[in-house]
Amino acid sequence: MILVDSHCHLDFPGLAGRVEEVLARARAAGVRLVVTIATTRAGWDVARELAERHPEVVCALGIHPHNASREGLRDAAPLVEAARHPRVVAIGEAGLDYHYDHAARTDQARNFRVHIEAARETGLPVVVHTRDADADTLAILEEEMRIGPFTGEIHCYSHELAFGRRAVELGLFLGIGGILTFRRSESLRRAVAALPLERMLLETDAPYLAPVPHRGKTNEPAFLVETARVLAAVKGLDPETVARTTTAAFAHLFGRAAPLLDEPCG
């Protein structure tokens, strides 16, 4: 199987400092590419350096909603310029997080819209973080789609079926991670069963959200195989079909990274 971890944080505690061994285990598990996500301005350079150093790593640049009041973007130009780097394959993550409210909601919304503007200008997909903010997230996505089209994905999809359906109708993809494997995620499994596999990407959000049977451990890209197995069971398919379909969805959405999937494994 060829798998892609479409969302992790190689520079976060738990993974930083042992990237070589983490990537070696990922390769052994069949993970061909890893997208490391920058969430602060300082993290942009770190993510690009990781992508330059490791052939199986590409990156996304953004300002997480938690950081929107401290360093949220008011102008897309710096992000557009930073994203010219050939190893940058997406914009984000950005969006709305009302669970913690670490940043003012008005700042989160402004920061989110600037990321969408950067996605339009660069042609790269926007990685959308949304927690306890479904209605406002959809409202911004719908308003921005009317301004001009863009592509993107809902990171860490763990929402009601209606939210997933609307996101797909807007042309967005859904990032499926370790939450799908949790014992209490039956409603999510029902929603995922009803949504099109062709619009799904696999992700870990490592070092967070380790899937069963690794709960309590530091998550890492190699654990993606566990989520792929559960997704296969939910869809009534074999894991190879899930790997092939989600990897094709990644190549379609993350077009700048697609040629790397044809390169020999490191």
Secondary structure, DSSP 4 states (H G I P E B T S, - for coil): --EEEEEE-TTSTTTTT-HHHHHHHHHHTTEEEEEEEE-SHHHHHHHHHHHHH-TTEEEEE---GGGHHHH--S-SHHHHHHTTSTTEEEEEEEEEETTT--S-HHHHHHHHHHHHHHHHHH-PPEEEEEES-HHHHHHHHHHHHHH----EEETT--S-HHHHHHHHHTT-EEEE-GGGGSTT-HHHHHHHHHS-GGGEEE---BTS-PPTTSTTSPP-GGGHHHHHHHHHHHHTS-HHHHHHHHHHHHHHHSTTTGGGGGSPP-
